[in-house]
C-alpha cells in the first residue's frame, strides 16, 4: 500500500482529537512514524470494538488484526500501519504477547453485558485499557518499565470518550452510563438520547465519578506517553467544564483552544523528554 494510505490513517487519528495534532508538533519524524502508527493502530482496534454492529463481523476483523501482529513480527506485515510500525526497532523489540493482548481483550469485550454500576463498568473497560497501556509503555519507554498510572488513565480515557460519543453509543444499543445511574434518574437507554433535566443530572453524577477517578490516577506511579498526557489534560479540563455547565454533554465535547493549551502541551513534551533522559527511554 502507498505512503499516502499510511498518512491518511495518521490524519484520521489526529483529527479525532485536536490535542493530538498539537502534540504532533513536538515529535521528531521517526517518533511520528513509530508512535503515530501505534496510536493509529490502537484507534483501529477501538473503532472495530465500538462501530461494528455485528459481533461476528467485529470478531473476524479483530482476528485478522491478531494474525497481522503475528505476521508483522515475522517480517511479513500487510497493513500500512503495521508496515511502518514494525520497520522501527522499538516495535520489534516488544514480544508478541504484548501485541495480541489488547486484541484478545477486545474480543472478550464484544460479549459484555451492560454494567450494573460504575465499578462494574470500570472493571469491564480495564482489560483492554491495561493491555494497551502496557504495550504503549514498552514501545515508548522500553522493556521492564511498569506504569500503573498509564493503565488507569487509559481506562478513564476510554470511558470519557464513550461519554462524548453518547449519541453514537446509544445508536449501537449501548449506554455510556451504568444501569444504576439510569435507574436513579428515571432514564432508559432510549430516553438518554434526548436532552433534558434528568439526562443532565445523570451526566453530572457520572462526570463526577470520572473526574474523581482520573484525579486519583494522576498521583499513581509510572511514566505517561506524550499522547496520554495531553489526552489526560484535555479530559480533566473537559470534565471540569461539564460539572459546571448547564449542558454537561456540550461542555464535555468542547475542544480546548488558546495559548494556555499550547503551553500545557509544551510542558508535557518537556516532561516526557526528561523522563526519557533519566532512564525510561528504549
Secondary structure as UniProt FT lines:
FT   HELIX           3..15
FT   HELIX           18..24
FT   TURN            25..26
FT   HELIX           29..51
FT   HELIX           55..73
FT   TURN            74..75
FT   HELIX           80..85
FT   TURN            86..87
FT   HELIX           89..92
FT   HELIX           96..109
FT   TURN            110..111
FT   HELIX           118..141
FT   TURN            143..144
FT   HELIX           148..164
FT   HELIX           166..171
FT   TURN            172..173
FT   HELIX           179..184
FT   TURN            185..186
FT   TURN            189..190
FT   HELIX           191..193
FT   HELIX           197..218
FT   HELIX           226..244
FT   HELIX           248..253
FT   HELIX           259..275
FT   HELIX           276..280
//
